[in-house]
């Protein structure tokens, strides 16, 4: 063996030992070992370099159906949240060892699932319960303060659209990202966070759900058509469909009240426009769920049993909300 080849092998061996040795040392703490390993290496002073070669270096398979995607994201959620609720929390374990930007980035990743599921459940249910019971939350359209809420909403939508367009993607990618974010927050993020919290309380063992990477011709066809395959467990479908049903009830009830019941319809529209628009936006963004419940007749639609369970859950939430608010 030449001296040059020996040096190359030694260098590769050293790098593998350094990287994989560090990774193995952190693998048993969090199922998101890539996040935790990167966090620890940056904390030790390692510097990362962005590498984007023209020729792809690695190829892999990804999920192509709704069920496997939700299972995968549930597992990915539990990893960072486990770190966030531990002594390795970036806000505790990171200061003085890494830059402020790195600290903020790792903290955002660690707490993102927890904050997303809490905020989305709040925005998808609380304003709708108030709308269903005729309680205004936002300023009237004629109130100058209403512009603040409008600017925040438009800015958020515009920012995400700008990021998608500037990276060379199409408008439908932006629409899908919004829709998937909403679906993921009330399902995978919620279950992943609950899994970690229950584990921390000693009530159950954390689960590690394997993802099915086996391709199915029918699933691939639906994937290529951009159609959701809703053949998944009721535990994933029920929260999603329940949120949609609550928004339908709140929006339809508000429209009927404004057009038929309320004598002062113009004032009602003005008071409730913000909440009505929020429900309408959620329903339009998640029209695929409504389509899966009502319109579609193929095997990949939302099962009737899941819809019926969701009707029971949504009626219970509406009843409890009415008792509390009225």
LINNORRA-V452375 format. One line per field, one symbol per residue. ss: DSSP state (2 for helix, 1 for strand, 0 for the rest). phi: phi as a letter, one per 40 degrees, with the letter a starting at -180 (. if undefined). psi: psi as a letter, one per 40 degrees, with the letter a starting at -180 (. if undefined). A space follows every 10 residues. Layout:
# LINNORRA-V452375
ss->???
phi->???
psi->???
This chain:
# LINNORRA-V452375
ss->0022222222 2222222222 2222222000 0022222222 2220000000 0000000000 0000022222 2222222222 2222000002 2220000002 2222222222 2222222222 2222222222 2200000000 0000022222 2222222222 2222220000 2222222222 2222220222 2222222222 0000000000 0000002222 2222200000 0002222222 2222222222 2222222222 2000222222 2222222222 2222202222 2222200000 0002222222 2222222222 222220
phi->.ccccccccc cccccccccc cccccbcccb cccccccccc cccchcbbbc bbcccccbba bbcbaccccc cccccccccc cdccbbccdd cbccdgbacc cccccccccc cdcccccccc dcccbccccc ccbgbcbbcc cccdcccccc cccccccccc cccccccgcc cccccccccc ccccccbccc ccccdccccc cgcaccbbcc bcbccbdccc cccccgbcbc cacccccdcc cccccccccc cccccccccb cccbccccdc cbcccccccc cccccbcccc cccbccbccc ccdccccccc cccccccccc cccccc
psi->hidddddddd dddddddddd dddddededh egdddddddd dddeeihihh hgidhhdiii iiieiddddd ddddddddcd ddddfaeehd ddedieeiid dddddddddd eddddddddd dddedddddd ddefhhdiii dehdeddddd dddddddddd dddddeeeii dddddddddd dddddecddd dddddddddd efeiiiighi hhehihdddd ddddefhhhe giiddddddd dddddddddd dddddddddd dhdgdddddd dedddddddd dddddfdddd dddddieide ihiddddddd dddddddddd ddddd.
